[in-house]
Amino acid sequence: MKKTIKIDGMHCSHCLTRVSNALAALGLKANVTLPDGIAVVEGDNIPDDKVLRDTVEDLGFDVLEIK
């Protein structure tokens, strides 16, 4: 299973690492791209969109879309 999260507010490699680590803590493989502001997550048990949104927004970023 795969989902794409559109994230606003990531500006540097530190931001990218924080998002990657937070999503990895959920047991997900995350490919985060800074220029596009996108995180593509993959895993067997992807949490629902609310959990993904809360995880990213708790870091201080805005989630624009999850699909």
N, C-alpha and C positions, 0 to 999 in steps of 0.2 A: 504494500500500500504506500501511496505517496501523496503528499500535500505540499502546496506552495503558499508561503506566507509573505505578503508584501508588507515591508516594515519601513516606517519613516523615522528619521532621527539618527541613523547610524552614520558616523562621519569619519571613523578611523579604524585601524586594525584592532584596537582595544575593544571597540564596540562589537566588531565582528566576532572576536573571541568570546566575549561575554554571552552573546546570543548563542553561539555554537555550544558553549559549555552548559548553558541552561537547558537547551534542547537535548543534549547528550545525557543530562541528568535524568531526563524522562525516558531514557532508553532508546533514543532515536539517533539515527545517523543524519547529520545535518550538513548540507552544503550551503553556506551563506556567501552571497556575493555582495560586496560593498557598493560598487557603482550602480547596480540595479536595485539595491535595497530589498533583496529577495532571499528567503531561506527555503530551500527545498528539503523537506524531511521525509525520511523513509523508515519503515519499521513494520514489524508484524502486528503490533498493537499501538497504533497511533491514537493518542487521547482525543477526545472531542475538541471541537474548535474553541470552546470556552477555556479549556485548560491550556491550549496552545496560546491563545490571546493573553490570558492572565500571566503566563510564564514570561512572555516577551514584554508585556506592558509593566510588569513588576520591576523590570530592569530600567524603566524610564523611557522606553520607545513606544511609538504608536503603531498599532497593527491596522493597516488600511484595508486588507482583504485576505481571506483564507479560501483557497479553492483546491 
